[in-house]
């Protein structure tokens, strides 16, 4: 159990540090940045779906079988992320530096992002409860998703009126909620036997929702055969990375 704590906390701290990715984009022209981000989004969508269908669900099914409760928990994960997006008005700003966002909305973005990061921490901790290989795969899938998200969030904060230093600080504090998510998940695991049987399918449902409802629609905004082929390659690469990580388990 001590190893699970160590791996989980270390992983969420690494994920939290991704919040500083925005600072490296300031010297990149906006058009070039958007071009890079669209392929990161493609890779992220593949990685999230790959983790859900190649690591999380197969491991859970092998250990506990596939029951009606499993399907309901997957749907619950989808519903939770749907609520986060609709009720809290949280959205991933993968294409940043859009000047239409105003200061109050930047604060709302921080709140929504903090809740999302909290759930990421919960998911990562639950993954390590299965085995270290699944935990690492989930951490990498989250990191792939966090890079374009954090760049976008940084852009929203800058154009919401924050200075660069304050935007970085607030984005990092929001990212640190992943640590609290992991700690709560680990505490619950110590007190509620078999809680991973609920958390893992909820995590899978969340990943499926993010990839299908949030990331893939972003990809369809780009036109052209060449871009579509490159996006497809990046998407498949994300899945292939999750397949290769099976050798860690």
N, C-alpha and C positions, 0 to 999 in steps of 0.2 A: 504493500500500500504506500510506503514511503517513496518508492520509485515512481508510482503513479502521480503522487503530489509533485515530485521534482520535475518530471517530464511535462506535466500539465502547466505548472507555473512558468517554467522556462519557455515553453511554447507560446503561451499567451503574452509573455513579455516581449518575445521576438515579434509577434503579430502587432503588439502595441507600438513598437518602434517603426513600423511601416508608416505610421501617421506622419513621419518626417519626410516622406517621399516627395511631398509637394514642393519642398524647397529646391529640389534638383530640377524642377520644371521651369523655373523663372528665367533661365537663360535660353530656353527653347522657344522657337517661334510657335505661335498658337496653331497654325495649320499643320506643322510637323508634329506637334504634340498630339493633336486629335488623330492624326494618322497612326501614331504609335499606340495610342490608347485603344483604338478600335480592334487591334490585333491582340492586345492584352485582354480585352473584354471577351474576344472569341476564345482565347486559351482558357480564361477563367470559367466560361460557361461549360466548356468540355471537362475541365477539372472538377467542377462542382457536381455535374451529372455523373462523371466517372466515379467520384468518391461515394456518392449515394448508392449507385447500382453495382459497383465492383467491390467496395470495401464495407460500408456500413450495413446495408441490408443483407448481403450474403453471410457475413459473420454472425449477425443476429439470428438469421434463419437457421444456420447450421447449429447454433447453440440452443435455440428455443423453439424452432419451427415457425411456420407462418400461420398466424391465427387471425381471426377477425379483429382482435385488439390491435394487431400490428398495422392493419390497414387504417383503422380509426386513428391511430397515433400519427401515421403519415399524413392523413388528411388534417389532423389537428395542427401539425407543423405548417402545412400550407395555409390554414386559416389564420394562425398566429402571425405569419409574415404578411398576409393580406391585410389584417387589422393594423399592423404597424404602418403599412403603406397608406391605407385609406383614412384611418381615424387620427393617427398622429401626424399625418401628412409627411411621412418620411419617404424619401426617395434617394436613390443612388445617383449622384451627379457625375456620371462617367464622362460627360463632355463638359469640362469646366470652363470658367472664365466667360460665362454668359452674363452680360451686364444687367439683365432684367431682374435679377434677384436683389432684394432689399435687405437691409440690416435685420429687421425682426425675423425674417424668414431664415437668415443665417443662424440665429439662435435656435429656431425650431429644428433646423437641420442638425445642430449639435445634439439636441435632446434625442431625436430619432436615431442618430448614428450611435449615441451612447447605449441606447437600448439594444440596437443591433449588435454592437460589440459585446455587450453583456451576454447575449445569446450565443455569440461565437465562442466565448469562453466556456459556457456551459456545454456546448457541443464538443469542443476539444477535450474537455475533461471526461465527458462520457465516452469519447472514442478511445481514450487511453485505458478506460475500464475494460475494454474488450481485449486489446493487446497493444504493445508499443507500435507495431507496424501500422495498424489502423489509425492510431493517434497521430503518427507522423504524416500519413497520407492526408488526413483531415486538416492538419495544420498547414500543409502545403497548399491544399485546395483553398483554405481560407486566405492564405497569403496572396495567392494568385488573384483572388477576388478583391482583396483589400488594396492592392497597389493602385488600380484605376479608381477605386472608390475614394481612397484617401487623397489622391491627386485632385479629384473632382471636388471633394469637401474643402480642401485648401483653397481652391479657386472660388468656391462659393463664399467662404469667409473673407477673402481678400476683397471681392467685389461687394461684400456686405458691409464694408467700411472698416474692417479690422486691419491693423498693421501686420506686417509679415511675422514679427516676433509673437504678437498676441494670437494670431491665427494658428501658428505652430503650437503654442502652449495649449490653447483651448482644444485643438484637434488631438493633441497627445493625451490630455486629461480625459477627453471623451473616449479615446482608445483604451485607456487604462480600466474602463469598466469591464473589459474582457477578463481582467484578473479577478475581479469580484465574482463574475459569472463562473469562472473555473473553481474558485474557492467554495462557492455555494453548492456547485455540482458535486464536488468532492466530499463536502460535509454531508450532503443528502445521501450520497452513496454509502457513507459510513453508518447512517442511521436507518436507511430504508433499503432492505435487501431487494436486489433485482431491479433497481430504479433505471438501470441502463436499458432495460427492455422497453421503457417508455421514452427515454431521452434519445436513443439512437434513431428510432423511426421518426420522431419529431424532427430531429436534425436532418434526416434524409428528406422529409417533406419540405423543410425550409430551404434546403439546397435546390431541390427540384423547382420550388416556386421562384427563387432568385434567378436561376438560370433560364427558366421558361417564360416568366412574366416580366423580368427586369432586364436581363442581359441580351437574350436573343432578339427581342423587339428592337433593341438599340442597334443591332447588327443590320437589321433589315432597312434601316434608314440610309445605309450606304448603297450606292448603285454602281453597276459596272461588273463585267465578267471577271476581270483581273482581281478586283477587290474581293469579289465573292469567292473566288478560288483560294486566295490567300487567307481569308477569314475561315474557310472550311478547313484548310490545312492547320491553322492555329487551333481551331476547335477540336479537330481529331488529335492534334498533339497533346492537348490537355487530357484527353481520354487515355492516350497511350502512356502518358506519364503515370496515371493512376494504375494502369495495368502493370507497368514496370515495378511499381512500388509493392506489388503483391509479393515480390521476392524478399521484402523486408519482414514479412509476417511469418 
